[in-house]
Amino acid sequence: MNNIKISLIVIVLFLSSACSDDFIESREPVYSIDSENFFNSETDYFRALVAAYDLLQASYINVMLGEIASDNTLAGGESPTDVIGIQQVDDMIHTPINANLRDVWNWMFAGVNRANYILEFKDKTDFEGKEVIIAEARFLRAYYNFELVKWFGPIPLKIDQRFQIGDETTIPRSSVEEVYALIEEDLQFAVNNLSYTAPNVGRATKGSAQALLGKAYLYQDKFPQAASVLGDLITSGPYALLEDYDDIFELVGENGSESVFEVQYTDQQGAGFGCLQCSEGNVAVGFNGIRNYNGPLFDSGFSFNVPTQETYDAFEDGDIRRDIAILNIDAWAAETGATFGIGNEHTGFFNRKYIARKGDLNLGDQNLTNPNNYRAIRYADVLLMAAEAYNRSGLDDARARGYLNQVRSRAGLDDVTVSGNALTDVILRERRVELVGEGHRFFDLVRTNQAANRIDGFISGKHELFPVPFEEIQFSNGNWQQNPGY
């Protein structure tokens, strides 16, 4: 289905769901209205903003595939044909006909279109505080466009206007440089117009915008710019590492001092496989879960996205993060008497950060409505990005080591003292173990030119990007060319 068409469809459903618990509770009953007669009050703008946040929940597939495509995890599942699109990405044999990659394209463009819907009418009605809503809309457009450019490279852009049917045949795919220029512009606007405290839990802040801007710079090898914005965030922002690494991924750690931006989920609304992007719960959690599990603490799941032995062994001796990030199911079963099933590509390990816990409400299908928030940007990530930026820019290795060693100290590890390229290597290794299971690994390998040496089946010049869905190329009627190698 063409992204433009799906965006037009989802926009009329924009009142259907929200993205944080207290954000949800503030909504009034759903109703329908002609879009051209909307945006007559602050309430209208707020409802549209809720809709723009809503597509963040669909990014669960981005997170899963960001691990599965890398050297961190295998596809898993029940069998080699269980969700064939995920299996193909794992084996680097994906093609333009892949339902899961099509979902990434469709759902992220739906998010872009919802943000553009607000921006198209940004001047229609004035009220106090409107600049905050506009800044959040621009943050969200940047977030979705950043996902799209990471996955697909050049993408069509439409600024402050919704995509319409027919645009696919006339609007070109903008260059990666042009896409990043818009992302930078949107995020700088958000930085200038947001504060460090959000009006509601789950909404973007000045810190969210600074962190994403620094990340966008890092992905372009703009290291001095990344160092500047991330250094300012660390110096001026309200964030701090949680003392206990284990707390980060439990309910107690949600939206805490380490959270720079989180995708909000809830287990209080049912979901089904007919519309996974409609789920208010974190679908990835159920997919990552232990197959046919019976025992304490955890719930069953579909055994996808299983960490490898090599990933488990990547942690240094004494690193407290290993057994918090990765569940060794054999050791756990021996300790607790738990039982479990064996799925495809069983490694004996599961992504403990994002597997189901007992006690969740899980209305509807429990595997689709888990309430575990996705920690999209953590302060530890900010520290490691800043360390990389200061090191790779040549600006200040001492400062880079300071940021890096904050993260290592919490993990129970000794400080590092190296400099230059040796420090770069340590920072990148630290990113792997600190952020394992969180969806960043594939893109870190690509942007640092390590993917061909780390990922089985990876072809340089091809697999840095994923293919534009076949339907999109067809609907463009020759306007868009496929990515190289596909």
URPEZI-V314487 format. One record per run of one state. SS is the DSSP state (H for helix, E for strand, - for the rest). FROM is the first residue (numbers start at 1). TO is the last residue. If there is no record, write none. Layout:
# URPEZI-V314487
((SS | FROM | TO) (SS | FROM | TO))
This chain:
# URPEZI-V314487
((- | 1 | 2) (H | 3 | 11) (- | 12 | 20) (H | 21 | 25) (- | 26 | 34) (H | 35 | 37) (- | 38 | 41) (H | 42 | 68) (- | 69 | 72) (E | 73 | 76) (- | 77 | 83) (H | 84 | 90) (- | 91 | 98) (H | 99 | 120) (- | 121 | 129) (H | 130 | 152) (- | 153 | 154) (E | 155 | 156) (- | 157 | 166) (H | 167 | 169) (- | 170 | 172) (E | 173 | 174) (- | 175 | 175) (H | 176 | 193) (- | 194 | 205) (H | 206 | 219) (- | 220 | 222) (H | 223 | 236) (- | 237 | 244) (H | 245 | 249) (- | 250 | 250) (H | 251 | 253) (- | 254 | 258) (E | 259 | 263) (- | 264 | 272) (H | 273 | 278) (- | 279 | 282) (H | 283 | 288) (- | 289 | 289) (E | 290 | 291) (- | 292 | 293) (E | 294 | 294) (- | 295 | 297) (E | 298 | 298) (- | 299 | 299) (E | 300 | 301) (- | 302 | 303) (E | 304 | 307) (- | 308 | 308) (H | 309 | 313) (- | 314 | 321) (H | 322 | 325) (E | 326 | 328) (H | 329 | 336) (- | 337 | 338) (E | 339 | 339) (- | 340 | 348) (E | 349 | 351) (H | 352 | 354) (- | 355 | 356) (E | 357 | 357) (- | 358 | 373) (E | 374 | 378) (H | 379 | 392) (- | 393 | 396) (H | 397 | 410) (- | 411 | 419) (H | 420 | 435) (- | 436 | 440) (H | 441 | 447) (- | 448 | 450) (H | 451 | 454) (- | 455 | 469) (H | 470 | 475) (- | 476 | 486))
